[in-house]
């Protein structure tokens, strides 16, 4: 099969298009024929060695954890799926080796969910990691209809899904973003505020009694979080471990087919959508990574296989 892989840590220069054997399909796994695979910053950070202290890497390593496609065949003891099923997954395994930027990928059934009919292949590939990150953070904090939620980084890939999910949970949502993204956020049901100096005062102007939930998807905002958090409020970050010393939670998304299916249902109900900023062919994965590294894409970056 065709795949993009690397044999050593580095930047986009270490990526190469190659041919690898079809992945083996262990018990409890399925082989997915990839239609689309989405780019996430963690993909190029791993490639650069940024998670070397946390995860083993087996070379040649194929990056990528987000996927949409069709089931090619199932392993032993997988009654939930059959060949031909349209699926999506956050296909992270316990080590880095066989990722989603390839024609085929093996996926543990625990990470797999049916593709929502309301999303096309590119959107379905862009949903799992970002959507699960937002969903698991908000539900872990017990977000409900009586909450006012502050989303740091509301216009980003995770943040924009977090805004939609908090609204789906019934909460009022305030989100930080640059002014050019304010109209887009208003369209998602969010009250936008400009980040930077004076942010705490701007949030307090909208929520004088403070916010009850803070979702930090960017990092470096703990001081602001604590300044606007109401007494008894809850907060969590996906990037800043120092929140642990301030009564918050530091979390990393977990693969979960059950949670992903819940996101799929919200999509089919019209309460959750995924913006796709750009698509690239497999051979141009390096260019897709470079666009992701710029940090300005207004939506997901997707590789079409």
N, C-alpha and C positions, 0 to 999 in steps of 0.2 A: 504494500500500500504506500501511497505518497504521504509524506509527513514533513513537518518542519521540526528540526531537532538541533541540539547543541551538545558539544562534547566537553566544554569547559565553561566556567563562569565568565561573564563579560557582558558587553552591550549588544546591540543588534548585529554587530559584525560577526558574532559567533553563531548566528542562526544559519542553517543551511537546509535546502530542500533535499530530501533523501528518500530512499525506499526502505521500508522496514517490514518484517513479517507481520501478518495479522496477529492481533493480541490473542492470547489464550483466554478462554472463558471459564473461570473457576465456578464451583458450586455457589449459588447465590448471586451470580452475575449475569449480565446480558451483554451481547455484542451490539453496539449501536453503529449504524451507518450514518456518518455525520452529514447533516445538511448545513448547519451553521455552528460556529463556535465564537463566543464573545470574548473580547479582550478586557482584562481587569488589571489594574496596576500591580497586583500581587504577582502576575505572570512574569513581567520583566524584572521585578524586584527579586524574585527567586532566581531568575536567570543570571542576575548580577551577583548572586551569593548572599543576598540580604537575609535569607532564612536558614543559612547553613548551620546555625547553632540549634535549630529547631527540627529540621526535617532532613532525612537522608535523601540523597540524589543518586540515581543510577543512570549512568551515561551509556548510550546517547539518550538524552532526556527530551521528550516532547512536551512542551509547555501547554497550559490551558486546562481550565477546570469547568467552564460553562459550555453546554452543548444542547443542541436540538437535533433530532434525527429520527430514523426509523429503526426498530429492532430487527437486526439481521438474524440472530438466533439467540436462544436462551441456554443458560447453563443448567446444571442439575438443581432440582428443587426450586424452580421459579414459576409457580403457578399463576402469578399475578400478571405476567406479560406473555405475548406470543409474537412470532415473526410478523412484521408488517405494522405493528403498533407504532403510532406517532408519540414520541416521548421527549422529555427534557430532563436535565439533571445538573446539579452541582456535583461534578464527578471527582471531587477530591478523594485521594486515597491516603494511606498512611505514609507513603514516601513518594517522591517525584520521579516519574519515569514515563509512563504512557499516558500523555495528556490528550486534549481534545483538538489540537491543531493538526489533524490527520484525517484520513478518509474513514478510519474506523477507530473506535475506542471501547474498551470494556468498562462497564459501570456496575458497581455493587447495587443490587436491587433496592437496598435501603435508601439510596440517593435518588431513585428514579420516580418520575410522575408522568402522567399523561399530558401531552401538549394541549393547552387550551385551544379550542376552535377559534376563539376571538383574536389570537395572536398569530402573525405569520412566523415563518421559520426564524428570521432574524430577531424579531421581538422575543420569541420563546427562548432563544439562546441567550439573550441579554437579561432575562429575568432571574435565573436561579441564584447566583452568588449575591448580587446586589439586593434582590428582593428578600432573600432569606436573611441577610444581614439586618435589614431594616425591620423585618417582621419579628425576628427572634429578639432583637433589642427591645422593641416596643412592647411585645407581649411579656418578656421577662420583667419589665418594669410595671406590668399590670395596667397598661394604658387603657382608659375607659372613657365613656361619654362625658364624665364630669371633669375631665382633665383639660388643662391648657398646656400644650406641648411646644417647646422651643426646639427647632431643628437647626443645628449648626451645619452649614453646607447644604442648604435646602435645594440648590439648583444642580447639585452633582448627581451622578448615577445612582448612588445609594440614597442620597438626600431626597431626590424627587420622588422616589418610591416610598421613602419614609413619610413624606408629606401625605401622599395618597393613602397609605395604610393607616396613619393616625386619623385621617378624616373618615376612613371606612370604619374605624373603631369608635367613631362618634365624637372625637376630641376636637377642640379648637386648636389651630396650628399657626404658630408664628415661625417664620423661617428666615435665616440670614442668607443674603446673596448680594451680588453686585447689582446696581440699578438696571443694567441691561436685561437682567433675568426676572425683574419684578412682575412684569405683565404675564409672563409664562407661569409664575408661581400663583398669581391671583387666579389664573384659569384652573389651577389644581385645588383651589379652595384655601389657599394659604395667605396669611397676612405678612407680606415681605418687609424686612428691615435691612438696611445696608450695614454690612460688617465694617469693622475698623473702630477707630477711636470714637468713644461715646456710645458704643453698642448697648451697654447695660442700661443707660438712660433711655435709649430709644425703645428697648424692650419694656422697661418699666412704664413708659408712657402708654403703651398698649395694654399692659397687664399690671396695674398699680399694686395689686396684692401678690404679685409674683407668679411664676409659672410652676406647675406641679410636676412636670416631666421635662427633662432635657435629654435630647438625643444628640450626641457629639459624633459627627462623621468626618471631622477634619483635624482635630487635635489643637492644642495650644490655646484652648478657650476656657480652661478651668476657672480662672478668676472671674470671668463674666458669668459662667454658669452659677457659681456660688453667690454672685451678687444679685441674680434675678430669681433664684430658686426660693419658692415659698417654704415656710416651715413645714417639715414633714414631706417635702418633695423628694422625688427620686431622679437619679441621673446615671448615665452610663456613657462610655466611650469605646469606640472600636480602635482607637489609635493611641490613647494616652493612659499609660498604666498608673500615672500619679493620681488618677481619680480614686484609686483604692484607698488612699490615705485621707480622702475627703468624703467618705461615706458613699462613694459611687461604685459602679461595676465596670470592669474592663472585660470585654468579651470578644470572642472570635466566632464567626459563623460556623455552624455545624451542618454537614450534609443531612438532609431529612426529606425523604419522599413525602411523608405525611404533611409537613409544613409547606412543601412546594405544591402539593395538591390543593392546599387551602388558598395559596396565591393564585393558582389556576382558576379556582372557582370565583374568586374576586374579579379576575380578568373577564371571565365569561358573564359575570353580572354587570359589567361595565363600570366597575369601581376602581380598576387598576389597569394602566396601560404602560407601555415601555417605549420611550423615544429612542430611535436609532439615528445616530449622527452621521455615520459613514460605514460603508462596506468595502472590503478588499478581497481579492482572491487569495488563496492559500500562499502562493509564491511571494506575496507582498506583505507577509506578516511583519517584517522589519519596519516597513512604513507605518503599519497600523500601530505597532509599539511606539514608534516615534511620535505619532499623533497623540497617543495616550499620555506620553511623558510630558507633552506641552501643557496638559491639564486644563484645556479650554473647550473640549468637545462637549456640546450641549446634548448629550445622549450617549447611548452605547456605541462602541466601535465593534464591528462584527466581521468575522471572516466567513465567506461563503465557500463551501466545498463543492 
